[in-house]
Amino acid sequence: MYLGKVSPTVKEQLTYLAKLEAVCAEDLDIDTDEVLVVISRFCFKNLMDESVTVDRPNPRDTVLKNIANMRPEVFIHDILNGSYNGAFFVSRFHEALKYFAAMFDAMDTIMPQENQNRLLAEQWLAMCVMNIVACEGVDRVSRPHSYKQWQVRSKRAGLRQLPLDSNIVQMFKTR
């Protein structure tokens, strides 16, 4: 996740954050006349969850509470909608197999096999699969939740979902 401040001249100053749960509203020095927008681009799937952090607060809940305390005008939470974060190997393997089979099928549809970018994407996906299936505890990096699980966590943290504009929804329905 990146934190940035957009000045009146629309010049961005971005900072990369390694520990999302360490960032709180006081760190941002937000002026009352500024508009804060928080955008998370698929990075929450790498936050530890309850299965690993039993002796301290859950980092996922901490980050969401910190974001809610920042009181952003908008929080855009891109997630990887996955169900392969189970504690039990067999269920995690089964869900990962379904998810990544769909990913590889999609690549078959949109990219020729000899495409260099496809080969790189396949290698990256293979590393993801290995981590999900072969690693346990803190060694497992990817821990996606379903969008419904994130909705519950976000609501519990004090965030609320805004309705989509009906014109935008209609535009997508007609395409």
C-alpha positions in Angstrom: 0.0 0.0 0.0 1.2 3.5 -0.7 0.5 6.6 1.3 0.6 9.8 -0.6 -0.3 13.4 -0.2 -1.6 15.4 -3.1 -0.7 19.0 -2.8 -2.7 21.8 -4.4 -0.5 21.6 -7.5 -1.5 17.9 -7.7 2.1 16.7 -7.2 2.2 13.3 -5.4 4.6 12.4 -2.7 4.4 8.6 -2.1 5.8 6.5 0.6 5.9 2.7 0.5 4.9 1.0 3.7 6.2 -2.3 4.8 4.1 -2.7 7.9 0.5 -1.6 7.2 -0.7 -2.2 10.7 1.9 0.4 12.0 0.3 3.3 10.1 -2.3 5.4 12.0 -4.1 8.7 11.5 -1.5 10.7 13.6 1.2 9.7 11.1 -0.5 11.3 8.2 -0.7 15.0 9.4 -4.0 15.5 7.6 -5.3 19.0 7.4 -9.0 19.5 7.9 -9.4 21.0 4.4 -7.8 18.0 2.7 -9.7 15.1 1.2 -8.2 11.7 2.2 -8.7 8.8 -0.1 -7.2 5.4 0.9 -6.6 2.9 -1.8 -5.5 -0.7 -1.1 -4.4 -2.6 -4.2 -4.6 -6.3 -3.4 -2.1 -6.0 -0.5 -4.3 -7.1 2.3 -4.1 -10.7 1.3 -0.6 -10.8 2.6 -1.5 -9.6 6.1 -1.4 -12.3 8.8 -4.7 -13.5 10.2 -6.0 -15.2 13.3 -4.3 -18.5 12.4 -0.9 -17.0 13.0 -1.3 -14.0 15.3 -2.8 -15.5 18.5 -0.6 -13.5 21.0 -1.3 -10.0 19.5 -4.1 -8.1 17.8 -5.0 -9.3 14.4 -3.2 -7.2 11.8 -6.2 -7.3 9.4 -8.5 -5.8 12.0 -5.8 -3.4 13.1 -5.3 -2.0 9.6 -9.0 -1.6 9.0 -9.6 0.1 12.4 -6.7 2.4 11.6 -8.2 3.3 8.3 -11.6 3.9 9.9 -9.9 6.2 12.4 -8.3 8.2 9.5 -11.9 9.0 8.5 -11.2 8.9 4.7 -13.8 10.3 2.3 -13.4 7.1 0.3 -11.6 3.8 1.0 -11.1 1.6 -2.1 -10.4 -1.9 -1.1 -9.3 -4.1 -4.0 -9.2 -7.7 -2.8 -8.3 -11.0 -4.2 -11.5 -12.9 -3.7 -10.2 -16.3 -2.7 -11.2 -19.1 -0.4 -7.9 -21.0 -0.2 -6.9 -19.7 3.2 -8.1 -22.6 5.2 -6.1 -24.0 8.2 -6.5 -27.5 6.9 -4.3 -28.7 4.1 -6.8 -30.7 2.2 -9.4 -27.9 2.0 -6.7 -25.3 1.2 -5.3 -27.6 -1.5 -8.8 -28.2 -3.0 -9.7 -24.5 -3.1 -6.3 -23.4 -4.5 -6.6 -26.1 -7.2 -10.0 -24.7 -8.3 -8.8 -21.0 -8.1 -5.6 -21.4 -10.0 -7.0 -23.8 -12.6 -9.4 -21.0 -13.4 -6.5 -18.6 -13.6 -4.6 -20.9 -16.0 -7.7 -21.5 -18.1 -8.2 -17.7 -18.4 -4.6 -17.4 -19.6 -5.3 -20.1 -22.2 -8.1 -18.0 -23.5 -6.4 -14.6 -23.7 -2.7 -15.3 -24.3 -0.8 -17.6 -26.8 1.4 -20.2 -25.1 4.6 -18.8 -26.6 4.0 -15.3 -25.2 6.9 -14.3 -23.0 4.6 -12.4 -20.6 2.5 -15.5 -20.2 5.5 -17.6 -19.2 6.5 -15.0 -16.6 2.9 -15.0 -15.3 2.8 -18.8 -15.1 6.1 -18.9 -13.2 4.7 -16.3 -10.7 1.4 -18.2 -10.3 3.4 -21.4 -9.8 5.3 -19.8 -6.9 2.0 -18.6 -5.4 0.6 -22.1 -5.6 3.7 -23.6 -4.0 3.5 -21.1 -1.1 -0.1 -21.7 -0.5 0.1 -25.5 -0.6 3.5 -26.2 0.8 3.9 -23.6 3.5 2.3 -23.3 7.0 2.2 -20.6 9.6 4.2 -17.5 9.1 5.9 -19.0 6.0 2.6 -18.9 4.1 2.5 -15.4 2.5 -0.9 -15.3 0.7 -4.0 -15.5 2.9 -6.9 -14.2 0.8 -10.4 -13.9 2.2 -13.7 -13.8 0.3 -15.2 -10.4 -0.3 -18.0 -11.3 2.2 -15.4 -11.9 4.9 -13.7 -8.6 4.1 -17.2 -6.9 4.2 -17.8 -8.2 7.7 -14.3 -7.1 8.9 -14.7 -3.7 7.4 -18.1 -3.2 8.9 -16.8 -4.3 12.3 -14.0 -1.7 12.0 -16.5 1.0 11.5 -16.3 1.4 7.7 -19.4 1.4 5.5 -20.0 0.4 2.0 -21.3 3.1 -0.4 -23.9 2.2 -3.0 -22.9 2.2 -6.6 -24.4 4.9 -8.8 -27.4 3.3 -10.6 -26.3 4.8 -13.9 -23.0 3.1 -13.7 -24.6 -0.2 -12.8 -27.0 0.1 -15.7 -24.1 0.9 -18.1 -22.3 -2.3 -17.2 -25.5 -4.3 -17.5 -26.1 -3.2 -21.0 -22.5 -4.1 -22.2 
